[in-house]
Amino acid sequence: MSVVIRLARMGGKGKPHHKIVVTDQRRPRDGRFIEQLGFYDPSREPAFMEINAERASYWLSVGAKPSDTVRSLFRQKKIKQPVPAKQG
């Protein structure tokens, strides 16, 4: 099972907000998820973002791959990506 951290879209037409979720890669974008890590609302000024940094770090440490957008949000919140161990 390949685990990813990505956004699940919520809200109405023209007023999106997102949950930051951990899910199986094969699941639909807004389908069932393993755990919710936070919330992101880009329509507010400035954009509102709430992330459970402790749980996000845990999922990254066990190999979950963040989407490009989630990686950017983690960078803004100063959540460190683990450095992969060198083989050899």
Secondary structure, 3 states (H helix, E strand, C coil): CCEEEEEEEEEECCEEEEEEEEEECCCCCCCCCCEEEEEEECCCCCCEEEECHHHHHHHHHCCCEECHHHHHHHHHCCCCCCCCCCCC
